[in-house]
Structure formats: structure tokens, C-alpha cells
Amino acid sequence: MQIFTGLGNPGAKYAGNRHNIGFMALDRIAEDHGFGPWKSRFQGHCAEGRLGNEKVLLLKPGTFMNLSGQSVGEAMRFYKLEPGDVTVFHDELDLAPGKCRVKVGGGHAGHNGLRSIHAHIGEAYRRVRLGIGHPGRKELVAAYVLHDFHKADQDWLDDLLRGISDGAPALAGGDQSGFQNAVARRVAPARSSKTPKPDAPAPKQEPEPQTDTRNPLQRLADKFR
């Protein structure tokens, strides 16, 4: 049993925010992999299903971002799991938009959702860091993460979410490279390095030599004409 947690803020007001990309990732996984209906549990909303051979609980905390650890900790204790059985999907300011990285352990880098989870279950859980870019100045961060993705972001965002869903079974199975490759195939699909060459023109047909049927006297006469 594993718990995949997406971080975000509950309610329609926040649904399209950059801060809610973790919720978006779980919604795409649930839809694509036939998870059961979302139910109210563990101070949030959960959906159960399977990814490959693994049983997985998708959890979207309903406690608001800075209290996310309450929900995650409650679910983890209920199933008697360890922090290593928990994967958290969250927005990452320090990655360019559309980038995705996986790591285990480490600091929370000031992210309020991760800070709360650290306080409730420690730091030895797996994170899927989803790049949203940085506004450039620290004082702009709060407004930036609580603002909806722009229309121009929708293409890369959709590719990223599809890639996460494609790779979710590999991630659940412990194959982080397989997960990253699945994301990369969506975000930066491989292109052929060979440029097709135009069709070569057909070779010119040389005319067949004509047989000279003149007799020697005719050839001599023609020479002096």
C-alpha cells in the first residue's frame, strides 16, 4: 500500500492556481487509471486504485496548504505505513515550468505544505517536484503561486500532467528512471535526427546509337556536301 499525496488548497477559488498543481496531478492519475470515486477521509479527499501491481491511495488534503501534514500523517498512521511509502506531488519554484524531478528526503525549502508534512511524518518521504518557475523576486512569490496558470501555460501543463499519469505505475513500482522517462516523452518528445531527402531526379536516358546503313560511296559523298 502506498499513499500518493498532491498538495494544494481546497475549493473552486484555488482550483486553477499554480500552488494546486499537485491536486491536478492526482486528478489526472485518478481519471486515466480508473480509480474509485473521491471520498471524504483523513481530513481530505481520497480515491483508491491500483498502479501496476501496487495498491495506491490518492490523497488531496482538505486542510489548506500549511496544514497538509495533518491529513498525510493521519492516513499514514491508519494504514500503518512508513514515510517511505508516501509520495508527495508539489509545485516547485526552483524548477523551470514543465520540469519534473524526483527526490527522497531533504529540506522543505520554505514550502508551507512540505514544512507541515515534515513536522508530522519527518523528511524521509519521496517528493515529485513539479516546476512552475519563479516570478523573479521573493516578495512576488505569494501572489504568483496563488494565481491561476496563464492560458499560454496550458500546453506544457497538459503535457506534464499526461506524462506524470503515464509514468505513475513505474513510480509506484519504484522505477524512478522509468517515471522520469515517461514524463520526458510527453514534455520533450523525441524527434528523428534524419531529415528526409527529396526524391532524386530520374537519370536522363541516353539516346541509343543509330546504325549507319549508308554504303561507303554515300558516306564519302555526304562528307563533302
TITOR-427473 format. One record per residue: residue number from 0; residue in one letter; x, y, z of N, C-alpha, C in turn. Coordinates in steps of 0.1 Angstrom, whole numbers. Example, Ala and Ser with C-alpha at 12.3 -4.5 7.8 and 13.67 -1.06 7.14 Angstrom:
R;0;A;132;-57;78;123;-45;78;132;-33;78
R;1;S;128;-22;71;137;-11;71;129;0;79
This chain:
R;0;M;8;-12;0;0;0;0;9;12;0
R;1;Q;5;22;-9;13;35;-9;3;46;-9
R;2;I;8;58;-5;-1;70;-5;6;80;-15
R;3;F;-1;84;-25;3;95;-33;-5;107;-29
R;4;T;2;117;-24;-4;129;-19;-1;141;-29
R;5;G;-12;148;-33;-10;160;-40;-12;172;-31
R;6;L;-4;182;-32;-6;194;-24;-13;205;-31
R;7;G;-22;212;-24;-30;223;-30;-39;229;-19
R;8;N;-47;238;-23;-57;244;-14;-71;240;-19
R;9;P;-80;236;-9;-93;231;-13;-102;243;-18
R;10;G;-112;239;-26;-122;249;-31;-120;254;-45
R;11;A;-131;257;-51;-131;262;-65;-122;274;-67
R;12;K;-121;283;-57;-114;295;-58;-99;293;-61
R;13;Y;-94;281;-56;-80;279;-58;-77;268;-69
R;14;A;-87;263;-75;-85;251;-83;-75;252;-94
R;15;G;-74;264;-101;-65;266;-112;-52;272;-108
R;16;N;-49;274;-95;-37;281;-90;-25;272;-93
R;17;R;-13;279;-95;-1;272;-96;2;263;-84
R;18;H;-2;268;-72;1;261;-60;-7;248;-60
R;19;N;-17;246;-68;-25;234;-68;-21;224;-79
R;20;I;-9;225;-84;-5;215;-95;-5;201;-89
R;21;G;-2;200;-76;-2;186;-70;-16;180;-71
R;22;F;-26;188;-68;-40;183;-69;-43;179;-84
R;23;M;-38;187;-93;-41;184;-107;-34;171;-112
R;24;A;-22;169;-107;-15;156;-110;-23;144;-105
R;25;L;-29;145;-93;-37;133;-88;-50;132;-95
R;26;D;-56;143;-99;-68;142;-107;-66;134;-120
R;27;R;-55;137;-127;-52;131;-139;-49;116;-138
R;28;I;-41;113;-127;-38;99;-124;-51;91;-122
R;29;A;-60;97;-113;-73;90;-110;-81;88;-122
R;30;E;-82;98;-131;-90;97;-143;-85;86;-153
R;31;D;-72;87;-155;-66;78;-165;-65;64;-161
R;32;H;-64;61;-148;-61;48;-143;-73;41;-136
R;33;G;-85;47;-138;-97;41;-133;-98;40;-118
R;34;F;-94;50;-111;-95;49;-96;-110;51;-92
R;35;G;-113;46;-80;-126;48;-75;-130;62;-72
R;36;P;-142;64;-68;-147;78;-66;-140;85;-54
R;37;W;-139;98;-55;-133;105;-44;-142;105;-32
R;38;K;-137;102;-20;-144;102;-8;-138;111;3
R;39;S;-146;116;12;-140;124;23;-135;115;34
R;40;R;-122;116;36;-115;108;46;-102;115;50
R;41;F;-97;113;61;-84;118;66;-82;133;64
R;42;Q;-93;140;67;-93;155;66;-90;159;52
R;43;G;-95;151;42;-93;155;28;-101;146;19
R;44;H;-97;144;7;-104;136;-2;-95;125;-8
R;45;C;-100;113;-8;-92;101;-12;-99;93;-23
R;46;A;-91;87;-31;-95;78;-42;-86;66;-41
R;47;E;-91;54;-42;-83;41;-42;-83;35;-55
R;48;G;-72;28;-58;-70;21;-71;-57;14;-71
R;49;R;-53;10;-83;-40;3;-85;-32;9;-96
R;50;L;-19;9;-94;-10;14;-104;0;2;-106
R;51;G;-1;-5;-117;7;-17;-119;2;-27;-109
R;52;N;12;-32;-101;9;-42;-91;7;-36;-77
R;53;E;7;-23;-76;7;-17;-63;-7;-10;-60
R;54;K;-12;-13;-48;-24;-6;-44;-20;8;-39
R;55;V;-27;18;-44;-24;32;-41;-36;40;-36
R;56;L;-34;48;-26;-44;57;-21;-40;71;-26
R;57;L;-48;78;-34;-46;91;-37;-52;100;-27
R;58;L;-45;110;-22;-49;118;-11;-47;133;-14
R;59;K;-58;141;-14;-58;155;-15;-62;161;-2
R;60;P;-52;166;6;-56;172;19;-66;184;18
R;61;G;-75;184;27;-85;195;27;-83;205;38
R;62;T;-71;205;43;-67;213;55;-61;227;51
R;63;F;-60;230;38;-52;241;33;-37;238;34
R;64;M;-30;244;26;-16;240;23;-8;239;36
R;65;N;-8;249;44;1;250;56;-3;240;67
R;66;L;-13;232;65;-17;222;75;-17;208;68
R;67;S;-11;206;57;-12;194;49;-8;182;57
R;68;G;2;184;65;8;172;73;-2;165;82
R;69;Q;-12;172;86;-23;166;95;-29;155;87
R;70;S;-33;158;75;-40;148;67;-31;136;63
R;71;V;-19;140;59;-10;129;54;-6;120;66
R;72;G;-4;126;78;0;118;90;-11;109;94
R;73;E;-23;114;93;-35;106;98;-37;94;88
R;74;A;-36;96;75;-37;85;66;-25;75;68
R;75;M;-13;80;70;-2;71;71;-3;62;84
R;76;R;-8;68;94;-9;60;107;-21;50;106
R;77;F;-31;54;99;-43;44;97;-38;32;90
R;78;Y;-30;33;80;-26;21;72;-13;15;77
R;79;K;-8;21;88;5;16;94;16;16;84
R;80;L;18;27;77;28;29;67;40;37;73
R;81;E;51;36;65;63;44;69;64;56;59
R;82;P;72;66;63;73;78;54;78;74;40
R;83;G;85;63;39;90;59;26;79;54;17
R;84;D;67;51;22;55;47;15;47;59;9
R;85;V;52;71;13;44;83;9;52;90;-2
R;86;T;44;94;-13;50;103;-23;41;115;-24
R;87;V;48;127;-24;41;140;-24;44;147;-37
R;88;F;34;151;-44;34;159;-56;32;174;-53
R;89;H;42;182;-56;40;196;-52;47;206;-62
R;90;D;43;218;-62;48;229;-70;62;232;-66
R;91;E;71;235;-76;85;238;-73;89;251;-80
R;92;L;92;262;-72;96;274;-78;109;274;-84
R;93;D;118;265;-79;132;265;-84;134;256;-96
R;94;L;123;251;-102;124;244;-115;117;252;-126
R;95;A;122;252;-138;115;258;-149;102;252;-151
R;96;P;92;260;-157;79;254;-160;80;242;-168
R;97;G;73;231;-164;72;219;-171;83;209;-167
R;98;K;93;213;-159;103;203;-155;98;195;-143
R;99;C;103;183;-142;98;174;-132;110;166;-126
R;100;R;112;166;-113;123;159;-107;118;151;-94
R;101;V;124;140;-92;120;131;-80;132;131;-70
R;102;K;129;132;-58;139;131;-48;133;125;-35
R;103;V;142;120;-26;137;114;-14;145;122;-3
R;104;G;137;127;7;144;134;18;148;148;15
R;105;G;155;154;24;159;168;22;150;178;29
R;106;G;154;191;27;146;201;34;134;205;26
R;107;H;126;214;33;113;218;27;115;231;19
R;108;A;126;238;19;129;250;11;118;261;13
R;109;G;112;261;24;102;271;27;89;269;22
R;110;H;86;257;15;73;254;10;64;250;22
R;111;N;53;257;24;45;256;36;39;242;37
R;112;G;35;236;26;29;222;26;40;212;30
R;113;L;52;213;25;62;204;29;67;206;43
R;114;R;67;218;47;70;222;61;61;214;71
R;115;S;48;215;68;38;208;76;40;193;76
R;116;I;43;187;64;45;173;63;57;169;71
R;117;H;68;176;70;80;174;78;77;173;93
R;118;A;68;182;97;65;183;112;57;170;116
R;119;H;49;164;107;41;153;111;46;139;108
R;120;I;54;138;98;60;124;94;75;124;92
R;121;G;81;135;94;96;136;91;99;139;77
R;122;E;111;137;73;115;141;59;118;130;50
R;123;A;117;117;54;121;106;46;110;101;37
R;124;Y;103;110;31;93;106;21;98;111;7
R;125;R;91;106;-3;95;109;-17;87;121;-22
R;126;R;94;130;-29;87;141;-35;88;141;-50
R;127;V;78;145;-57;78;147;-71;76;163;-73
R;128;R;87;169;-76;88;183;-77;84;188;-91
R;129;L;73;196;-92;68;200;-105;70;215;-107
R;130;G;79;218;-117;83;231;-119;72;241;-124
R;131;I;72;252;-117;62;263;-121;70;276;-124
R;132;G;83;276;-123;91;288;-125;90;297;-113
R;133;H;98;308;-113;99;318;-102;95;331;-108
R;134;P;88;339;-100;84;353;-105;96;363;-106
R;135;G;107;359;-100;119;368;-101;123;375;-88
R;136;R;113;378;-80;115;385;-67;108;378;-56
R;137;K;114;377;-44;108;370;-33;95;375;-29
R;138;E;93;388;-29;81;394;-25;69;392;-34
R;139;L;72;386;-46;61;383;-56;56;369;-55
R;140;V;63;361;-47;61;346;-47;46;343;-42
R;141;A;42;349;-31;29;345;-26;18;348;-37
R;142;A;18;359;-43;8;362;-53;9;353;-65
R;143;Y;22;350;-69;25;342;-80;19;328;-79
R;144;V;21;321;-67;17;307;-66;2;307;-64
R;145;L;-4;317;-59;-19;318;-57;-26;324;-69
R;146;H;-19;324;-80;-26;329;-92;-27;317;-102
R;147;D;-38;318;-110;-40;307;-119;-29;306;-130
R;148;F;-27;294;-135;-18;293;-147;-24;301;-158
R;149;H;-15;308;-166;-19;315;-177;-24;306;-189
R;150;K;-32;312;-198;-36;304;-209;-24;298;-217
R;151;A;-14;306;-218;-2;302;-225;5;290;-219
R;152;D;2;288;-206;9;276;-199;2;263;-202
R;153;Q;-10;263;-208;-18;251;-208;-12;240;-216
R;154;D;-5;243;-227;1;232;-235;11;224;-227
R;155;W;21;231;-221;31;224;-214;26;218;-201
R;156;L;16;224;-195;10;219;-183;2;206;-186
R;157;D;-5;205;-197;-12;193;-201;-2;182;-204
R;158;D;9;185;-211;19;175;-214;25;170;-201
R;159;L;28;179;-192;34;174;-179;25;165;-172
R;160;L;12;168;-171;3;160;-163;0;147;-170
R;161;R;0;147;-183;-1;134;-190;11;125;-188
R;162;G;23;131;-188;35;124;-185;35;118;-172
R;163;I;31;125;-162;30;120;-148;21;108;-147
R;164;S;9;109;-154;0;98;-154;6;86;-161
R;165;D;12;88;-172;19;77;-180;29;70;-171
R;166;G;36;78;-163;47;72;-155;43;67;-142
R;167;A;31;70;-138;27;67;-124;29;52;-120
R;168;P;25;42;-129;28;28;-125;43;25;-122
R;169;A;52;31;-130;66;30;-128;70;36;-115
R;170;L;65;47;-111;68;54;-99;63;45;-87
R;171;A;51;40;-88;46;32;-77;55;19;-76
R;172;G;60;14;-87;68;2;-86;83;5;-83
R;173;G;86;17;-80;100;21;-75;109;24;-87
R;174;D;104;25;-99;113;27;-110;112;42;-113
R;175;Q;121;50;-107;121;64;-108;126;69;-122
R;176;S;135;61;-127;140;64;-141;129;62;-151
R;177;G;122;51;-150;110;49;-159;100;60;-158
R;178;F;98;65;-146;88;76;-144;93;88;-151
R;179;Q;106;92;-149;111;104;-155;111;103;-170
R;180;N;114;91;-175;114;89;-190;100;91;-196
R;181;A;90;86;-188;76;88;-193;72;102;-194
R;182;V;76;110;-184;74;124;-184;81;131;-195
R;183;A;94;127;-197;102;134;-208;96;131;-221
R;184;R;90;119;-223;84;116;-237;73;125;-240
R;185;R;65;129;-230;54;138;-232;59;153;-233
R;186;V;68;157;-224;72;171;-224;81;175;-235
R;187;A;90;165;-238;100;168;-249;101;155;-258
R;188;P;91;153;-266;91;140;-274;103;140;-283
R;189;A;108;127;-285;120;125;-293;116;129;-308
R;190;R;126;134;-314;125;138;-328;135;131;-336
R;191;S;132;126;-348;142;120;-357;153;129;-361
R;192;S;166;124;-360;177;133;-363;180;133;-378
R;193;K;172;124;-386;174;123;-400;164;132;-407
R;194;T;168;140;-416;159;148;-424;157;141;-437
R;195;P;145;138;-440;142;131;-453;147;138;-465
R;196;K;154;132;-474;159;138;-486;149;138;-497
R;197;P;149;149;-505;139;149;-516;142;138;-526
R;198;D;132;133;-533;134;122;-542;144;127;-553
R;199;A;154;119;-556;164;122;-566;158;122;-580
R;200;P;161;131;-589;156;131;-602;160;119;-610
R;201;A;151;114;-618;154;102;-626;166;105;-635
R;202;P;175;95;-637;186;98;-646;182;99;-660
R;203;K;189;108;-667;185;110;-681;188;98;-690
R;204;Q;179;95;-698;182;83;-707;190;88;-719
R;205;E;201;81;-721;209;84;-733;203;78;-745
R;206;P;202;86;-756;196;80;-769;205;69;-774
R;207;E;198;59;-779;205;47;-784;212;51;-797
R;208;P;224;46;-799;231;50;-812;224;44;-824
R;209;Q;224;52;-835;217;48;-847;227;40;-856
R;210;T;222;30;-862;230;22;-871;231;29;-884
R;211;D;244;31;-889;247;38;-902;245;27;-913
R;212;T;234;30;-921;231;20;-932;236;24;-946
R;213;R;244;36;-946;249;41;-959;261;32;-964
R;214;N;262;31;-977;274;24;-983;285;33;-983
R;215;P;298;29;-985;310;37;-985;309;49;-994
R;216;L;304;48;-1006;303;59;-1016;294;70;-1011
R;217;Q;282;66;-1004;273;76;-999;279;83;-987
R;218;R;287;76;-979;293;83;-967;303;93;-972
R;219;L;311;89;-983;321;98;-988;315;111;-995
R;220;A;304;108;-1002;297;120;-1008;291;129;-998
R;221;D;285;123;-987;279;132;-976;290;140;-969
R;222;K;302;135;-969;313;142;-962;316;155;-968
R;223;F;315;155;-982;319;167;-989;307;176;-993
R;224;R;296;173;-988;284;182;-990;285;195;-982
